[in-house]
């Protein structure tokens, strides 16, 4: 009888236990909307404003940027996406990979241009306040 109670207690406590598997996401988040905003002739700065910093930049092929996204839900199949952007003469020339820009008629009514965000001068660096320049550990770098 005692063994039966121990066995029932073990089964009852084990039945409530489940293994939790963590979702794993790696790389750059890639969405169709991001790729839809890309246009041939965009500068690297404009592309970076839309897509973010590329995950892979080959030093031997500086004109190619690779964006890779991998997501595995804890209890599901992994999802993989890859997009390679190729530049010629400092302008976006072509896009290869799992996501391609859709024609404008299919892309929806969202904003298509980012020129207002990235045109113009870069923000100027501010000079450090006089009291920060006197601090012996700060040096002359910006802060």
Beta strands, then each sheet from edge to edge (+ up, - down):
strand 1: 24-27
strand 2: 56-57
strand 3: 64-72
strand 4: 78-88
strand 5: 91-97
sheet 1: 1+ 3- 2+
sheet 2: 1+ 3- 4+ 5-
end
